[in-house]
Amino acid sequence: METVTVQGVDVPALGLGTWPMEGERCRRAVATALDLGYRHVDTAQMYANEDAVGAAVAAADVPREDVFVVTKLLRGNLAPADVRSSFAASLDRLGLDAVDLLLIHAPSSSVPIEETMAAMNELQAEGTVDHVGVSNFSVDQLRAAMDASGTPVVTNQVEYHPYRDRTELLSFCVEHDVALTAYSPLDEGGVVGDETLAAIGERHGKTAAQVALRWLLQQPNVVAIPKASSREHLRENRDVFDFALSAAEMERVYELGGGAPARFRDLLGP
Ligand code: NAP
């Protein structure tokens, strides 16, 4: 599995999104994904599936240390005491001693970021959290989180797909060596019938969904976590590392989001 390396941390470039799967359906999807070579699984306190994710990781024929497990603190659990107690419950549900990455699911309007980051840094010092990050943060909120944390903020997980222009946030991430984890990378399935993506895919023997994922993963610092439940979709989404989009194709897909191509070109570099 290819990785995106930020601040010395290797993040598998492709992960499995698990929302809104729960129970046996979720366990089966994670088990299939691990069997197919996925090494990054995204869950959250909010998803009510940490137990199913943990069960699949435990049963897989893959060493625990080879799987990058991510969970997220619910927005209502960002006060320091709640960070501690809710994360202890997450670990319990996951059946793990530690997670690879703990994210703030969404910024709080009531708890200062300094307090939440300090509590997360404490968990890191205690060894139950390897790395910390955020989700749904703007550039300013990300900057504040980075200033507040005593350890690197490894990623900002945000909605990103061909219909969203993220040039400003991604430029900031590249400049500061932070990953941008793209959630809803298939626009919740919306890219599947896209004629532009399908036409580009035809040239490469790939589907519209694969072009959307390839487009994301070909950008610096971008990690993608498509959700899929069938083996067929899981395999299709995995098979995006054996072709490359041309600069013109990258730009054509970018135009679907309505952004200014010159900025995107700068981001991709020469
Ligand atoms: P998504 O990954 O863009 O799309 C998922 C949908 O696409 C599912 O209906 C899936 O169907 C379908 N699909 C997957 N692969 C396909 C393929 N190759 N061909 C055709 N259809 C395909 O949307 P998402 O679930 O919103 O986002 C992914 C993950 O991001 C979530 O699961 C969650 O882990 C995370 N997320 C995070 C936040 C946040 O606030 N941090 C918010 C939303 C999502 P099947 O299940 O039938 O395969």
Residues whose N, C-alpha, C, O or C-beta is under 5 A from the ligand:
A	BS01	NAP	G17 T18 W19 P20 D42 H105 S135 Q157 Y183 S184 P185 L186 D187 E188 G189 V192 A209 I225 P226 K227 A228 S229 S230 H233 E236 N237
